[in-house]
Amino acid sequence: MTGPDAPAPGLLRPLLPSPVQEVRDDRFTRRGVRLLLKRDDLIHPDLIGNKWRKLVPNLTEAAGRPVLTFGGAYSNHLRATAAAGRLLGLTTVGVVRGQELSGRPLNPSLARCAADGMRLHFVDRSTYRRKTDPETLAAVLRAAGAEDAYVVPEGGSNSLAVHGCRALGEELHGRAAVVALACGTGGTLAGLAAGLTPVQRVLGFPVLRGGFLTADIRALQEQAFGGPRGEWRLDDRFHFGGYARTSPDLDAFAADFETRHGLPVERLYVAKMLFGLLALAQEGAFARGTAVAAVITGRPFPERAGDGPHTTDRTSVDSPEGPSGHAP
């Protein structure tokens, strides 16, 4: 469906700009650091945080066509795309990494996708790694019965998404010298950095191990803007073993932060970013008087105890791959 009869993403009624909340945390204040929370988790109940900013430009471009995208077994991006399909009446197809999962009961994350109307198509890991190859992608589309679909990459990161995330930086003008966020595929950081002023900088905390994200962010900015934009750097020390991995120390930190500030802390991205920020503050990385804005890109997904990716022994079966096909 195209033209005036196509569903309008604007009907989703987001809360924009998202609020900025200053919190008093003595672990930061004793170092002279002001901690602000950019509450992108409040943008929309189903399309949370950077998922809204990245998906909506792509949904607009899809113009009512079926939307096909990619993700792992616990992908936040797949859930957001499925929710958007339900809300807008769009057909959605999720290509899930791991052919062996097709014969198993759906985990809570994939079950949510299915309940929202997403048709799940499982592929083997070798095919998934080659998903950006034109011949492989065409074969996947045929196998999924979605040859007419609009394709959104894993994590939603493409040039449209990067442009959509630029507004996040613009909403933070004059609010903080440093803006911090967790990074998966790098699209949010690529746009955020472009939207900030020259006196602001971005600090990214990759949740995947491997060290490939710098090149991927540069490539995304090249695609979106024709070259680098903004001042940013990555700190690779706080992935806790990779995507979907946590530790008792991280869980304890997140639970304590929740108690202190009444904020539900999502473990796979947000907790790692907040943990890294505190470590840097304790290392003296920020001059006294610095205001740091932490972007809260999501909130915990409800799961049965021990059944989701927050467990400490979760294997790489749930790990995403970067847009260039890198495995963690």
N, C-alpha and C positions, 0 to 999 in steps of 0.2 A: 504494500500500500504506500503510495506516495502522495505528495501534494497536501491539500487542506484536510483530507480525510485521515491522514496519518496521525497516530497518537502523539500528543505534545508532551515532551518531558517536563515542560514548565508546569504542567498540571500536578506535579508531585509536591509542590509547595514546600521548598526547603527553608530552613532558618539560616539566612545569609544576610550580612556576614555572621559567621559563628562567634559566640561570645569569647571574650578574653577575661580570665579569672586570675587575680593575683592570690597566691597562697603563702602563708607564713610558715616556713619550715626552718627550724633552728639550725638544721644541718647545712643549709644554704646561707641563712642570714648571718651566722657567725663568721662566714667567709666574705661577707659583704655583697652577696649575690641575691638579687631579687628574682623570684621564680614566678613566672606567669604560665598559665595553662591556656592554650588556644584550643577551645572546646569544639573541634570539628566532629567529635562523637555525637554532638547534638543537632547536626544539620538536618537529619532525617531519620526516622525510626528504623527504616529498612536499608537505605542507601547511606551508609555511615561514612563520615569523614571524607578521606581522599577517594573513596569509591564513588561518591556523588560527583566530585570534581572531575574525575577521570571518565566516568561512564556517560554522563549526560551529553558531552560533545559528540561522543560516538553514537549514542542513541539518536541524536538529532540527524547525524549523517546517515544512519541506517534508514531513516524515513519510512519506518513501518515494515521493512523487510525482516525476515527471521535473523536473529543474532546468534552467531556461534562463537564460542570462546573456549579457553583452555585453563586447566588447573589441576592441582593435586587433590588428594582425598579430603583434605580439610581446608580447601581454598576459600578464603573470605571473598575473593573476587567472584567465584562461581555463585556463592550465595547471593551476593549483591546483584549480579546479572539476572539470576532467577527471580529475585524479588522485583526488579524493575520490569521484567516480562509480565509478572502477575499484575502489577499495578497499572501497566500501560496496555495490557492485552496483546503483548508481543510474543511470538514464538521464540523460544530460546533453546539452544543445544549446548551442552557442556561436554567437551572432550576431556576425559579424565585419564590421567597418567596411571597405568597399571592394569593390564588386561586381566591379571589374576583377580582383581577386585570384582569383576563382572559376575562371578558366581557366588559372591558372598552377600550376606545381609548388608544393607546400606548403613554406613555409620551415621551419627546424628547430623553431621554437616551435609552429606549427600542426600540424606532423607529430607532435609529442609529444602534442598534444591528441587527434588522430585515433587514435594508437596506444593511448591510454587509453580509447578508446571514445566520445569526444565526437563528436556529429554537428555538422558545421560548416554554417552557413547565412550566406551572404554577402549584404550589402545595400549599396545605394548610399549615398554620404555624406550626401545630403540626408535620406534616410529615417533614417539613424543619428542625425543631429542632433535629429530629432523623436521619438526612441524613447520618451521619457517621456510624450508626448501619448497619451491613452487610445485614440483611434481608430487612430493609427499603431501603437501597441503591439499592439492587437488584430489588425491586418492582418499584422504581422510574425509573431505567434503562429500565425495561420492558414496563412501561407505556409510556415512552418517545420514545420507539422504537429504543433504543440505547444500546442494550445489548453488542454490540461489541466495545463500545466507551472506549477511554482512559479517566479516570476520574481525573480532577484537582480539588482540594478542593476550597472552598470559599476563595476569596482573593488570591488564587494561592499559599498559604503557605504550603509547604511540604519540605521534606529533600532536594529534588532536587533544589527547589527554594532557600532554605537557602544557599546551596553551590553556586548557581548563584549570590547571593547577597554578597558573601564574596569578590568578586572583587571590590565592591564599597569601602570597607574598605582599600583594597590594593592600590586603586587609591588615597587615602588620606594620605598615609605615609608621614610624615614630614610636612604636611600642616597645621594641627591644633591640639591643645591639646584636644579639645572637639568637638565632632560631634553630631549634633542634627537632629532629624527627627520626623515627626508625625508617629503614629503607629495605624494600624487597626487590623490586625490579627497577627502581630509580626514577620512575616517571614523575612522582610527586616532587622529589627534590629538584629535578631538572626544571620544572615550572616554577616552583617556589623561589628558587634562586633568581630566576629571571624577573620575578615580580617585586623583589626587594629594592631598597635604595642602595646607592653605592657605599654608604657607611654601615650597612648591615651585612651579616654573613650567616651562612647556613652550616650547621654541624650535623652530619648524617651518621646514623648508627646502623650499619648493615646487619640484618638478621640471618644472612646466609654467609657461610664461610667460603673462601676461595679467592677473594681479592680482585674479582673481575669487574666490580660495579663501577669503578671510576671510568673505565673505557666505555661502559654501556651508557652512563649518564652523559658523557661527552657526545656520544653518537646520537642520543635523543635530542640534545640541545642543537646539534648540527642539523638534524632533520627538521626540528621545529622552528629554529631561528636563524639557521645558516651559520652558526658559530657559537662559541661559548658565551654564557651569560651569568653574571653575578659571581660573588665570591663564596666558595663552598669547599669543604673538605670532609673526608670520611674518617671515622675511628673504628677500626675493624676488631677491636678487642672484646666486644661485648655481645657476640652472637651466641655464647653459651653452648658451643658445639654445633650450631647450625639451626636451620628452621625446624620448628616444632620441638626443639630441645629446651629444657629448663634445668634448674638445679634447686636443691633445697635452699640455698642462699638467695636465689632470685625469687622463689616463691615466698620466702619469709619477708624479703624486702617489699614485694608487691602487697602482701597482706598488711604490712605495717603502714605503707603509704595509704592504702584504703582506709585504715583506721584513723590515721592522722587527718585526712582531708575529705573523707566521705566520697571518694571517687573510685568506682569499680575499675580496676586496672587489668587491661587485656595483657595476657602473658607473652604472646609470641612476638609482639612488636613493641607495644607501649612500655611494658615493664623493663625491657632491655634498654630502651632509650633513657628512661628515668634513672635506672641503675647507673648507666654510663655517665649521665650528667652529674650525678652525685659524686661518682669517682673522680671526675675531672675537677669539680669544685674542691674536693678534698686535696687534690694534687696542686691546687693553686692556679689552675688554667685560666681563670677569669679574674680580671682586675676588680678590685673592690668598687662597688657601685654599678657593676654590670647588671643589666636586666636581660634575663634569658627566658625566651618563650618556648615552651615545650608543646609541640603539636600533638594533641591527643587524637590519633587517627582512627581509633576504633574502641570497642568495648567488648567485654568477654562474651563469648557465644555460649548459651546454656547447653550443658552436656551432662550425661550421667557421670557420677563420680568414677574416676579412673578410666573412662571410656573415650576421652578426647585427647588432643595433642598436648595437653598441659603436663602429662606424666613425664617423669624424668628419663624413662627408658624408651621413649618413642624413637623409632628408627627412621632412616631416611626415606622410607616409603611415603611419608607425608611431606617431603621436602619439595619446594618448587624449584624450578630452574630459571635462570635469568633469560632475558629476551634474546641473548645470543646462544642459548642452548647450553650454558654452563651448568654442570651438576654440582651441588654443594659437597 
